[in-house]
Structure formats: structure tokens, C-alpha cells
Amino acid sequence: MVPYESYVSLAEKLAQRAPGNFAKKATFFTTGVEAVESVVKIARAATGRPAVIAFGGGFHGRTPMSMALTGKVAPYKGGFGPFTSDVYHAPYLNSLHRVTTADALKAVETLFKADVDPKRVVAIIFEPVEGESGFCAAPTDIVYGLRQICDRLGILLIADEVQTGFARTGKRFAMEHHGIAPNLLTVAKSLAGGMPLPGVVGRAEMMDAAAPGGAGRDVCGKPTGCRGGARGARRNRP
Ligand SMILES: Cc1ncc(COP(=O)(O)O)c(C=O)c1O
């Protein structure tokens, strides 16, 4: 892919405006699920660790890795296995199912005892608002708890904001409700106002970890999408 001005300037804007008071970079893809697949690749390249923790009820897409991350069998996983391995699920905080914040955080810690050595875990990926389990928003104490677990164990926190990004929850990013920065964040749906423009934004050194060409695409970040995203960025200027 040859970078062009609209791609680069939108990537710079996204990097400036994504949560986190540190240097960030952004890159664009073709579909939301490709942003999800790529964010896991980027995280693995940055840490050398393989395993991922995701949440019950979460939706991350319809490819082998993203189906593995998705925490909902019908209609997304039934009949489509086998899935990518080394993915472990904890229950999402969901008052409908009487899972408290303490339960949800304890369940993550239990995975480290029963299923996977935390030293092998690259990332905890979650949706700040799970759309497929009845629009459940994670309260700040669970997001804070996940951030603490990640910081303690050298695990990356990934917010999948494909659905929640760009003012769909009232702020540009749903993570802004919590004042907590993920290491990496996926975006898509509303970024370019209807034009397909998924992307990943995150810590600059992590975004640079994959070898050139390793986490990109030939056809990605289409100019029409980048122009749509630039219009949105102007409209949403704080
Ligand atoms: C949170 C989340 N992640 C990933 C995806 C996958 O995006 P796409 O359908 O564009 O591949 C979706 C799509 O609905 C989503 O809501």
C-alpha cells in the first residue's frame, strides 16, 4: 500500500484523539474483523506472548480468530469450529446474569490458576459496551480492575471500539467515560460516517512492533473512507 495524504493526516488525528497521554500511531484496514485480527497480531508482535482473554457475551467478528474471541455460540460459533486456540473467556459484568464486578475480576484471576499461565497472556480484549448481550456497559470499577490486572502482569488491555467508537456512547470513545487508556484500541463503524474505515490505534512502540508489511493490507484505508473520516473529525472537533 502507498500512503497518501488523507490516510496519513487522518491517522495522525486519530492518534492524537484516542485516549492515553502517550505517543500513539494508527493504521487502517478493510473490515472491523480485520482490525480485531490485526490488533491481536500487533499485540503478539509487541510482547511475544500468545494467549488472549476475552469475555462471555462479547462479539468480535466472524473469522477464525474473532470467532474464538466472541463469547456467544448462537449464531456466531455453532457449526463453524475449530477456532483459533489459546483464547480463554471470563464472564463479562452483566447485572442481568447477576455477575458482579468482583465476580468478573475474580474469574479473570481464576483463569490464571486453572487455564493459562499469565506470563503467556498477551492481552485482555473487551468491548466497553457489549452489544450482543443486551447492550451491557462495563462500569468503571471493572475497567479499572482490568487495567490493574494488566499492569501487574505485563498484559495489554485492548478495547474493541468497533461498535462503541465515535460518539455512539456520548463520547468520542467509550473508554473516555472511564478515564482509562487501553494499550490498543480498534475502531470502525462510525469513523467515516458510513464509509468502511476500520482501524487500530495504540501505543506507538507497539504499533511499530510488527515487521513492515506484517500487519498491513494491500487494499485498506480507502481514500473515500479517509476523506469521510476527515469530515467526521472536523465535525467532532472538541
Ligand atoms: C465490537 C465489534 N468488533 C468487531 C466487529 C466486526 O466487524 P465487521 O463486521 O466489520 O467485520 C463488530 C461488528 O459488528 C463489532 O461490533
The ligand as a Tripos MOL2 file, in Angstrom:
@<TRIPOS>MOLECULE
LIG
   16    16     1     0     0
SMALL
NO_CHARGES

@<TRIPOS>ATOM
      1 C1        -17.2720   -4.9560   18.7030 C.3       1 LIG1
      2 C2        -17.1620   -5.4740   17.3070 C.ar      1 LIG1
      3 N1        -15.9860   -5.9920   16.9050 N.ar      1 LIG1
      4 C3        -15.8260   -6.4640   15.6440 C.ar      1 LIG1
      5 C4        -16.8620   -6.4520   14.7270 C.ar      1 LIG1
      6 C5        -16.6410   -6.9980   13.3400 C.3       1 LIG1
      7 O1        -16.7660   -6.0010   12.3720 O.3       1 LIG1
      8 P1        -17.1130   -6.3620   10.8290 P.3       1 LIG1
      9 O2        -18.4910   -6.9330   10.8070 O.co2     1 LIG1
     10 O3        -16.9770   -5.0630   10.0870 O.co2     1 LIG1
     11 O4        -16.1000   -7.3320   10.3500 O.co2     1 LIG1
     12 C6        -18.1040   -5.9140   15.1090 C.ar      1 LIG1
     13 C7        -19.2210   -5.8950   14.1510 C.2       1 LIG1
     14 O5        -20.3670   -5.7420   14.4560 O.2       1 LIG1
     15 C8        -18.2530   -5.4190   16.4270 C.ar      1 LIG1
     16 O6        -19.4120   -4.8970   16.8530 O.3       1 LIG1
@<TRIPOS>BOND
     1     1     2 1
     2     2     3 ar
     3     2    15 ar
     4     3     4 ar
     5     4     5 ar
     6     5     6 1
     7     5    12 ar
     8     6     7 1
     9     7     8 1
    10     8     9 2
    11     8    10 1
    12     8    11 1
    13    12    13 1
    14    12    15 ar
    15    13    14 2
    16    15    16 1
@<TRIPOS>SUBSTRUCTURE
     1 LIG1         1 GROUP 0 **** ****
